Amino acid sequence: MKLVRSILIVLVVTVLFAVPVYSQCAVCTKTALQMGEKPAKGLNSAILYLMASPFVIVGIIGYRWWRGNKKLEEEEFATGNGQ
């Protein structure tokens, strides 16, 4: 219960004190400045989307691996082999 509470507190503090980030390299920033404000926001959103995709994929793979290992440990414990 303390772990869940700690994670929740860290998450709330992170959200409350979040600052806007600009995830553009120098070339992308220069290009975005030439396009105008609305296309620049679209470019920034696209960069963030492309950045998040690998993290989501690795997270899903990691979760499935963890869940599979947990099931194996439970099966070994149930049969009496896990001591």
C-alpha positions as CSV (number, residue, x, y, z in Angstrom):
1,M,0.0,0.0,0.0
2,K,2.9,2.4,0.8
3,L,4.4,1.7,-2.7
4,V,1.1,2.7,-4.4
5,R,0.8,5.8,-2.3
6,S,4.4,6.8,-3.0
7,I,3.9,6.3,-6.8
8,L,0.7,8.3,-6.6
9,I,2.4,11.2,-4.8
10,V,5.3,11.3,-7.2
11,L,2.9,11.3,-10.2
12,V,0.8,14.1,-8.7
13,V,3.8,16.2,-8.0
14,T,5.2,15.6,-11.4
15,V,2.0,16.6,-13.1
16,L,1.6,19.7,-10.9
17,F,5.1,21.0,-11.6
18,A,5.4,20.0,-15.2
19,V,6.8,22.6,-17.6
20,P,6.2,22.7,-21.3
21,V,9.0,21.0,-23.2
22,Y,10.2,21.8,-26.7
23,S,11.6,18.6,-28.2
24,Q,13.1,20.0,-31.4
25,C,16.6,20.0,-32.6
26,A,18.2,23.1,-34.0
27,V,17.2,22.3,-37.6
28,C,13.6,21.5,-36.7
29,T,13.3,24.7,-34.6
30,K,14.6,26.8,-37.5
31,T,12.1,25.0,-39.9
32,A,9.3,25.4,-37.4
33,L,10.0,29.2,-37.0
34,Q,9.7,29.6,-40.8
35,M,6.4,27.7,-41.0
36,G,4.4,29.8,-38.5
37,E,2.8,29.0,-35.1
38,K,0.2,26.4,-36.0
39,P,2.3,24.1,-38.2
40,A,5.2,24.5,-35.6
41,K,2.9,23.1,-32.9
42,G,1.9,20.2,-35.2
43,L,5.6,19.5,-35.8
44,N,6.4,19.5,-32.1
45,S,3.4,17.2,-31.4
46,A,4.6,14.8,-34.1
47,I,8.1,14.7,-32.7
48,L,6.7,13.9,-29.2
49,Y,4.5,11.2,-30.7
50,L,7.4,9.6,-32.5
51,M,9.5,9.8,-29.3
52,A,6.9,8.1,-27.2
53,S,6.3,5.1,-29.6
54,P,9.5,3.2,-28.7
55,F,8.8,3.7,-25.0
56,V,5.3,2.3,-25.3
57,I,6.5,-0.7,-27.3
58,V,9.3,-1.5,-24.8
59,G,6.9,-1.1,-22.0
60,I,4.4,-3.6,-23.4
61,I,7.2,-6.1,-24.1
62,G,8.5,-5.6,-20.5
63,Y,5.1,-6.0,-19.0
64,R,4.3,-9.2,-20.9
65,W,7.8,-10.6,-19.9
66,W,7.1,-9.7,-16.3
67,R,3.7,-11.3,-16.4
68,G,5.0,-14.5,-18.0
69,N,7.7,-14.8,-15.3
70,K,5.2,-14.2,-12.6
71,K,3.0,-17.0,-13.9
72,L,6.0,-19.4,-14.1
73,E,6.9,-18.6,-10.5
74,E,3.3,-19.2,-9.4
75,E,3.2,-22.6,-11.3
76,E,6.5,-23.7,-9.8
77,F,5.4,-22.7,-6.3
78,A,2.1,-24.6,-6.8
79,T,3.9,-27.8,-7.8
80,G,6.3,-27.5,-4.9
81,N,9.4,-27.0,-7.0
82,G,10.0,-23.4,-6.1
83,Q,11.8,-23.4,-2.8
